[in-house]
Amino acid sequence: MPSRPQAAVEHDIQEWCITSSGTFQKTYVETDKVWVLKYMPARFLKSFLSAKRMSISATPGFTWGDGIYVTPLLHPYSTMMYGRAGVMGWLPWTSRQQAYDATGRGLDLYLEWIQYFRGPYKYLATTLHANLANRALRNAFRRKFKIDVVFFPPDQVNQAYVNPSTDRWLVVSDWSGAGPQAPGQRPVQSDRIKECEWVAMVEEEFEESVWKVHYSDLFRPVLHGTTLMPQNPMLQSDLRNAYSQKRAGSQGVVRIEA
């Protein structure tokens, strides 16, 4: 059972939103824009190019509920195990929007808050419906506190390309067309991320572990041995250039080598 009044916890969450939003602004916002990447399997590229909009993930069990899962351009390698096609766009950002840092105190506050909701919390802790309960709680939390973006450490890793200590992943909220109890009514694609373009092709393959926590990269060890090769420090700049060229009509993409 919770040890503090709900109002006290929710006050602390609001204060943490203010702190988180300041951190997010300083770290990821460039002139009112947050530049983001999403890697997708090649089979989805054709449908992406027909609309140039990123998809809303609504699968039960996703880390922070329904939303658009992306990475900041600051961490250009971090999610490329999810697909060989890298697409890029930007999220408009103003001082009225809220971010939530789901590390450390932010995570502790969320875990404290969900204990006030005995119904879904019971399903989460004692039944096989944990994914559905998690989805409901995470979505309710983000709606309650009007959170536009949650930023959180990677929960699936790869030794060569993901740094769980410093990398952060984002989920961008988009509740358009869906009530709290009807996530299936939500549009598949979102307008939250603007001017999306295909900018990268990953020349690496990955294999997911049995427990779905770790991804093994397959080409790099064969090409370079067991020593980890340094990541290309120019990749972020290369992706920016590719994006600008795409907006000008070019067809080229950056090849991210193993």
KANORBEL-V491829 format. One record per pair of residues at least 12 apart in sequence whose ideal C-beta (glycine too) atoms are under 10 Angstrom apart, sorted by sequence separation. I is the first residue (numbers start at 1). J is the second residue. D is the distance in Angstrom with one decimal. If there is no record, write none. Layout:
i: <I I>
j: <J J>
d: <D D>
This chain:
i: <56 57 76 120 121 124 138 153 154 174 205 206 242 55 56 69 120 123 124 153 154 156 174 204 205 206 241 40 54 55 119 120 123 153 154 155 176 204 205 239 240 40 53 54 71 73 120 152 153 154 174 176 204 205 239 38 54 117 120 121 152 153 174 176 203 204 238 38 70 73 119 120 151 152 173 174 237 238 239 36 70 150 151 152 172 174 238 70 72 114 117 150 151 152 173 174 204 235 114 117 120 150 151 172 234 68 70 149 150 172 235 114 148 149 150 232 235 68 114 117 148 149 150 113 114 117 147 148 149 232 147 148 231 232 114 147 148 110 113 114 146 110 113 229 142 229 38 143 38 39 110 113 142 36 38 39 109 110 113 143 36 37 38 54 138 142 36 37 53 54 139 223 224 35 36 37 52 54 110 200 223 34 36 37 49 53 64 102 139 144 222 35 36 37 39 48 52 54 143 220 221 34 35 36 37 39 45 49 64 200 219 220 34 35 37 39 40 44 45 46 48 63 102 139 199 200 219 34 37 39 43 45 110 140 199 218 35 37 38 39 41 42 43 44 100 139 161 199 217 37 39 40 41 42 43 45 100 139 199 200 29 30 37 39 40 41 42 44 149 161 199 200 28 30 38 39 40 41 98 106 136 139 148 160 198 199 27 28 38 39 40 100 102 106 107 136 161 197 198 199 28 39 40 64 106 107 158 197 199 27 28 38 39 40 98 100 136 196 197 199 24 38 39 98 99 100 101 102 103 135 158 195 197 198 37 38 97 98 99 100 101 102 103 104 197 37 38 96 97 98 99 100 101 102 103 196 197 36 37 38 97 98 99 100 101 102 195 36 37 96 97 98 99 100 156 157 162 195 201 202 203 204 35 36 156 162 197 198 199 200 201 202 203 204 205 35 36 94 161 199 200 201 202 203 204 34 35 36 93 159 160 198 199 200 201 202 203 33 34 35 92 93 156 157 158 159 160 161 197 200 202 33 34 91 155 156 157 158 159 160 32 33 34 91 155 156 157 158 159 31 32 33 34 156 158 161 30 32 33 160 32 159 160 29 31 32 158 159 28 29 30 32 34 29 160 28 29 34 103 29 102 101 102 161 25 29 160 163 24 25 60 61 62 65 66 102 159 160 25 29 60 61 64 65 160 161 28 60 61 63 64 65 67 99 100 160 21 25 27 59 60 62 65 66 67 24 60 61 62 65 66 21 24 25 27 60 61 64 65 82 21 24 60 63 64 65 67 79 81 98 21 23 24 59 60 62 65 66 78 81 97 21 22 24 58 61 64 65 72 79 81 20 21 23 64 65 80 20 21 22 70 72 75 78 79 81 91 18 19 20 21 67 71 78 81 17 18 19 20 58 67 68 77 80 81 91 17 19 20 67 79 80 17 20 64 67 71 77 78 79 14 16 17 77 78 16 20 64 65 76 77 78 16 19 20 64 75 77 78 13 19 63 64 75 16 64 75 78 79 16 17 63 78 15 16 63 77 78 79 63 64 71 75 78 13 16 17 63 74 75 12 13 16 63 74 75 15 16 74 75 72 75 161 12 13 71 72 12 13 71 72 161 71 72 160 10 13 70 71 9 12 13 69 70 92 9 12 69 70 91 92 10 68 69 70 91 92 9 10 67 68 69 89 90 91 8 9 67 68 89 90 64 66 67 68 88 89 90 6 9 10 63 64 65 67 68 87 89 90 6 9 64 66 67 88 89 4 63 65 66 67 88 89 3 6 62 64 66 87 88 2 6 87 88 89 2 5 6 86 87 88 2 3 66 86 87 88 2 36 85 86 87 1 2 34 57 85 86 1 34 56 85 86 56 84 85 86 1 34 56 66 84 85 54 56 65 84 56 67 83 84 54 56 58 66 80 82 84 28 56 68 81 84 56 68 70 80 84 28 60 67 70 76 81 83 24 27 68 76 80 81 82 24 58 67 68 77 81 21 24 58 80 81 82 20 21 24 56 58 77 81 13 17 21 23 58 16 17 20 17 20 56 58 13 14 17 20 56 57 13 14 38 55 56 37 55 56 81 82 10 13 36 53 55 56 81 10 53 54 55 80 81 34 36 53 54 56 81 51 52 53 54 80 34 51 53 54 53 54 28 53 54 27 47 48 52 53 28 47 52 54 52 53 24 52 51 52 24 52 49 48 49 48 49 48 88 88 45 86 90 77 88 89 38 76 77 88 36 45 76 86 87 36 35 38 40 77 88 34 42 76 77 87 36 42 76 33 39 75 76 33 37 73 74 76 37 39 73 76 72 73 76 73 87 88 73 86 85 86 73 86 84 80 76 77 76 52 37 35 37 35 35 37 35 39>
j: <68 69 88 132 133 136 150 165 166 186 217 218 254 68 69 82 133 136 137 166 167 169 187 217 218 219 254 54 68 69 133 134 137 167 168 169 190 218 219 253 254 55 68 69 86 88 135 167 168 169 189 191 219 220 254 54 70 133 136 137 168 169 190 192 219 220 254 55 87 90 136 137 168 169 190 191 254 255 256 54 88 168 169 170 190 192 256 89 91 133 136 169 170 171 192 193 223 254 134 137 140 170 171 192 254 89 91 170 171 193 256 136 170 171 172 254 257 91 137 140 171 172 173 137 138 141 171 172 173 256 172 173 256 257 140 173 174 137 140 141 173 138 141 257 171 258 68 173 69 70 141 144 173 68 70 71 141 142 145 175 69 70 71 87 171 175 70 71 87 88 173 257 258 70 71 72 87 89 145 235 258 70 72 73 85 89 100 138 175 180 258 72 73 74 76 85 89 91 180 257 258 72 73 74 75 77 83 87 102 238 257 258 73 74 76 78 79 83 84 85 87 102 141 178 238 239 258 74 77 79 83 85 150 180 239 258 76 78 79 80 82 83 84 85 141 180 202 240 258 79 81 82 83 84 85 87 142 181 241 242 72 73 80 82 83 84 85 87 192 204 242 243 72 74 82 83 84 85 142 150 180 183 192 204 242 243 72 73 83 84 85 145 147 151 152 181 206 242 243 244 74 85 86 110 152 153 204 243 245 74 75 85 86 87 145 147 183 243 244 246 72 86 87 146 147 148 149 150 151 183 206 243 245 246 86 87 146 147 148 149 150 151 152 153 246 87 88 146 147 148 149 150 151 152 153 246 247 87 88 89 148 149 150 151 152 153 246 88 89 148 149 150 151 152 208 209 214 247 253 254 255 256 88 89 209 215 250 251 252 253 254 255 256 257 258 89 90 148 215 253 254 255 256 257 258 89 90 91 148 214 215 253 254 255 256 257 258 89 90 91 148 149 212 213 214 215 216 217 253 256 258 90 91 148 212 213 214 215 216 217 90 91 92 149 213 214 215 216 217 90 91 92 93 215 217 220 90 92 93 220 93 220 221 91 93 94 220 221 91 92 93 95 97 93 224 93 94 99 168 95 168 168 169 228 93 97 228 231 93 94 129 130 131 134 135 171 228 229 95 99 130 131 134 135 230 231 99 131 132 134 135 136 138 170 171 231 93 97 99 131 132 134 137 138 139 97 133 134 135 138 139 95 98 99 101 134 135 138 139 156 96 99 135 138 139 140 142 154 156 173 97 99 100 135 136 138 141 142 154 157 173 98 99 101 135 138 141 142 149 156 158 98 99 101 142 143 158 99 100 101 149 151 154 157 158 160 170 98 99 100 101 147 151 158 161 98 99 100 101 139 148 149 158 161 162 172 99 101 102 149 161 162 100 103 147 150 154 160 161 162 98 100 101 161 162 101 105 149 150 161 162 163 102 105 106 150 161 163 164 100 106 150 151 162 104 152 163 166 167 105 106 152 167 105 106 153 167 168 169 154 155 162 166 169 105 108 109 155 166 167 105 106 109 156 167 168 109 110 168 169 167 170 256 108 109 167 168 109 110 168 169 258 169 170 258 109 112 169 170 109 112 113 169 170 192 110 113 170 171 192 193 112 170 171 172 193 194 112 113 170 171 172 192 193 194 112 113 171 172 193 194 169 171 172 173 193 194 195 112 115 116 169 170 171 173 174 193 195 196 113 116 171 173 174 195 196 112 171 173 174 175 196 197 112 115 171 173 175 196 197 112 116 197 198 199 113 116 117 197 198 199 114 115 178 198 199 200 115 149 198 199 200 115 116 148 171 199 200 116 149 171 200 201 172 200 201 202 118 151 173 183 201 202 172 174 183 202 175 186 202 203 174 176 178 186 200 202 204 149 177 189 202 205 178 190 192 202 206 151 183 190 193 199 204 206 148 151 192 200 204 205 206 149 183 192 193 202 206 147 150 184 206 207 208 147 148 151 183 185 204 208 141 145 149 151 186 145 146 149 147 150 186 188 144 145 148 151 187 188 145 146 170 187 188 170 188 189 214 215 144 147 170 187 189 190 215 145 188 189 190 215 216 170 172 189 190 192 217 188 189 190 191 217 172 189 191 192 192 193 168 193 194 168 188 189 193 194 170 189 194 196 195 196 168 196 196 197 170 198 196 196 197 197 198 198 239 240 198 239 243 231 242 243 193 231 232 243 192 201 232 242 243 193 193 196 198 235 246 193 201 235 236 246 196 202 236 194 200 236 237 195 199 235 236 238 200 202 236 239 236 237 240 239 253 254 240 253 253 254 243 256 256 256 254 256 256 246 236 236 239 239 240 243 243 256>
d: <5.7 5.4 9.4 8.3 7.3 9.0 8.5 7.6 9.8 7.4 7.5 6.7 4.8 7.2 9.1 8.7 4.4 8.4 6.9 8.8 5.4 9.4 8.0 5.6 4.6 9.4 8.1 8.8 5.2 9.1 8.5 8.4 9.4 7.0 8.0 8.1 7.7 7.3 6.1 9.4 9.8 8.0 9.5 8.9 9.8 7.2 9.2 10.0 6.5 5.8 9.4 7.8 5.2 9.8 5.7 5.5 7.0 9.2 5.1 7.4 6.6 7.6 4.5 8.6 7.2 6.6 4.9 8.3 9.2 9.0 9.0 5.3 4.6 5.9 9.7 7.9 10.0 9.5 8.9 8.4 9.2 9.8 7.1 8.0 7.6 4.9 8.9 8.3 9.6 9.0 8.6 8.9 5.2 7.8 7.9 9.1 9.7 7.4 9.1 6.6 8.1 7.1 8.3 5.4 9.9 9.7 8.1 5.4 5.0 6.9 6.8 9.8 9.9 7.0 8.6 9.6 9.9 8.7 4.9 7.5 9.9 5.5 8.1 8.6 8.7 9.6 9.3 6.9 7.1 7.9 10.0 5.5 9.6 7.8 8.7 6.3 9.5 8.6 9.4 7.3 8.7 8.3 6.5 9.2 8.2 8.1 7.6 8.1 7.1 9.3 6.2 8.5 5.6 8.4 4.8 8.3 9.7 10.0 9.1 6.8 9.7 6.2 7.5 6.9 8.9 8.6 3.9 5.2 9.7 9.9 8.9 8.8 7.8 9.6 6.6 7.8 8.2 6.7 9.9 8.6 5.7 8.9 6.1 6.0 9.4 8.6 8.8 9.8 8.4 9.9 8.5 7.0 6.5 9.7 9.9 7.5 8.2 10.0 6.4 9.2 9.0 6.6 4.0 9.8 8.2 9.6 8.6 9.1 6.7 8.5 8.8 4.5 8.4 8.3 6.2 9.2 9.9 7.4 8.6 9.8 6.2 8.5 9.9 9.3 8.9 6.2 3.9 9.7 9.5 5.3 9.0 4.5 9.4 6.8 5.4 8.4 9.9 8.4 7.5 4.7 7.6 7.0 9.9 7.3 8.6 7.0 9.7 8.8 6.9 7.3 7.7 7.0 4.3 5.2 9.2 8.3 7.6 9.9 9.1 7.0 9.7 8.9 8.4 4.9 4.1 7.0 5.5 9.6 9.7 8.0 4.4 9.6 4.9 10.0 8.3 4.3 8.3 7.3 9.5 8.6 8.5 7.1 8.6 8.8 9.0 5.2 7.8 8.5 8.3 7.4 5.3 7.2 9.7 9.2 8.0 8.7 8.9 8.1 9.5 9.7 6.5 6.8 8.1 9.3 8.4 9.2 9.4 5.6 8.9 7.3 9.9 9.0 5.1 6.8 7.1 4.7 9.1 9.6 9.4 6.3 9.4 7.4 7.8 5.8 7.1 8.7 9.9 5.2 8.2 7.5 6.7 8.7 9.2 7.1 5.7 5.3 8.8 5.3 6.5 7.3 8.1 6.9 6.5 9.8 4.0 7.1 7.9 9.6 9.0 5.5 4.6 4.8 6.0 3.9 5.7 9.7 6.5 9.2 5.4 8.1 4.4 7.8 7.4 7.4 7.9 8.0 9.4 7.0 8.6 9.1 7.5 9.9 6.2 8.7 8.1 9.7 9.5 7.0 5.2 9.6 5.7 7.2 6.9 6.2 9.0 8.0 9.8 9.3 9.2 5.7 7.4 8.2 6.2 7.8 8.5 7.8 6.8 9.6 8.6 5.8 4.6 5.5 4.9 5.2 4.3 9.6 5.2 6.1 8.2 8.0 9.7 6.2 6.1 7.6 7.0 8.9 5.7 9.5 6.3 8.2 10.0 8.5 6.8 7.0 7.0 9.0 9.5 6.8 9.2 5.5 8.6 4.3 4.3 8.3 9.6 6.1 5.8 4.5 8.1 5.3 9.3 7.0 8.1 7.4 7.7 7.2 7.2 7.4 7.6 10.0 9.8 6.5 5.3 6.4 5.9 8.7 8.6 6.4 6.5 5.7 5.6 9.4 8.7 9.1 9.3 6.5 9.7 9.8 9.1 9.9 9.0 9.4 9.7 4.9 9.3 8.2 9.5 9.4 8.2 9.9 9.2 8.6 9.7 9.5 7.5 9.6 5.3 9.4 8.2 10.0 8.9 8.0 8.8 7.7 7.1 9.2 6.9 7.2 8.0 9.4 9.0 3.8 9.3 5.6 9.9 7.1 8.5 3.9 8.6 9.1 9.8 8.3 9.3 8.7 9.7 8.1 9.5 9.3 9.6 8.4 5.2 8.6 8.0 8.2 8.7 8.9 8.9 6.4 7.4 3.3 5.8 8.2 8.8 7.9 9.8 7.2 7.0 5.3 4.3 8.6 9.8 3.7 4.5 8.1 8.9 8.5 7.8 7.9 7.5 9.5 7.3 7.5 8.6 8.4 9.0 8.2 7.9 8.8 6.4 9.0 9.7 5.4 8.8 7.4 8.4 10.0 8.6 6.3 9.9 8.7 5.4 7.6 4.8 6.0 7.2 9.3 8.6 4.9 8.2 9.8 9.4 7.9 8.9 9.4 9.6 9.9 8.3 8.2 9.6 5.0 8.9 9.8 9.7 8.9 7.0 5.0 9.8 9.7 3.9 9.5 9.8 9.5 8.7 6.3 7.6 6.0 7.4 7.3 8.6 8.7 8.9 9.0 5.8 9.5 9.1 8.0 9.0 8.3 6.9 7.9 9.2 7.2 8.9 4.2 5.3 7.2 9.6 9.7 8.4 9.5 7.2 7.5 9.9 8.6 6.4 4.6 9.6 8.8 9.3 8.3 8.7 8.5 9.4 8.5 9.7 6.4 7.9 9.4 8.7 6.3 8.9 6.5 4.4 9.9 5.5 9.8 8.4 8.2 6.6 9.2 9.8 9.9 7.9 6.8 9.9 9.6 9.8 5.6 9.5 4.5 8.3 8.4 5.9 9.0 8.7 6.7 9.4 9.4 8.2 8.0 8.9 9.8 9.4 9.6 5.1 7.5 6.6 5.8 7.8 7.7 8.5 9.6 5.5 6.5 8.7 9.1 8.8 7.6 6.6 6.6 8.5 6.4 6.8 5.2 8.3 9.7 9.3 7.2 8.0 6.3 9.2 9.9 8.2 5.4 6.6 5.7 6.5 5.3 7.1 8.7 6.9 8.0 9.2 6.9 7.3 9.7 5.5 4.0 4.3 4.2 5.4 8.9 8.3 5.5 8.3 9.1 5.7 6.5 9.4 9.0 9.2 7.6 9.1 7.1 5.4 6.2 9.1 5.6 8.7 7.8 7.7 4.5 8.2 6.3 9.0 3.7 7.3 7.0 8.6 8.1 9.0 6.9 7.0 8.3 9.4 7.7 9.3 8.2 5.5 5.8 6.4 5.0 6.6 8.1 9.5 8.5 9.7 9.9 9.9 5.3 4.6 9.5 9.2 7.9 7.4 6.6 7.7 4.7 9.7 6.3 5.8 8.0 6.9 5.9 10.0 8.1 9.3 3.1 9.3 7.7 10.0 7.4 7.2 8.9 8.7 6.5 6.6 9.3 10.0 9.6 5.4 6.1 7.6 8.5 5.6 8.8 4.4 9.6 9.8 7.4 7.9 9.5 9.0 8.6 6.9 8.0 9.6 8.0 8.7 9.7 9.3 8.6 8.2 9.1 5.3 9.9 4.9 9.6 7.7 9.2 8.5 7.1 9.9 8.1 9.5 9.3 8.4 6.1 8.2 7.1 9.1 8.3 6.7 5.2 8.8 6.1 9.3 4.0 9.4 9.9 7.2 8.2 9.1 9.9 8.7 8.9 6.3 9.2 10.0 9.7 8.0 8.4 5.9 9.0 8.4 6.2 9.1 8.3 9.0 6.8 8.8 5.9 8.5 8.6 6.8 10.0 7.7 6.8 9.8 5.9 9.8 9.9 9.4 6.4 10.0 5.8 6.9 9.7 8.7 8.0 9.5 6.6 9.1 5.6 5.1 4.2 8.0 9.0 7.0 7.2 9.7 9.1 7.9 7.9 4.1 5.8 8.7 7.5 9.6 9.3 6.1 9.4 9.5 8.8 5.8 6.5 7.9 9.1 4.8 8.3 7.4 10.0 8.1 9.4 8.8 9.8 9.4 8.2 9.0 9.8 5.9 7.8 6.2 9.3 4.7 8.7 6.9 9.1 8.3 9.6 7.6 9.3 9.8 6.4 7.0 6.2 8.5 6.7 7.5 9.2 5.7 8.0 8.5 8.1 8.4 8.7 5.1 10.0 9.4 8.8 9.3 9.6 6.3 9.9 8.3 9.6 7.1 8.4 9.1 8.6 4.9 9.7 9.9 9.2 9.4 5.2 8.3 7.9 8.9 9.7 9.8 8.0 9.6 7.1 8.8 7.7 6.7 5.8 6.0 9.9 10.0 9.9 6.7 9.9 9.8 7.4 7.9 8.6 7.7 9.2 7.2 8.9 6.6 9.4 7.6 8.1 9.9 9.6 9.0 7.3 8.7 7.7 9.9 8.3 9.5>
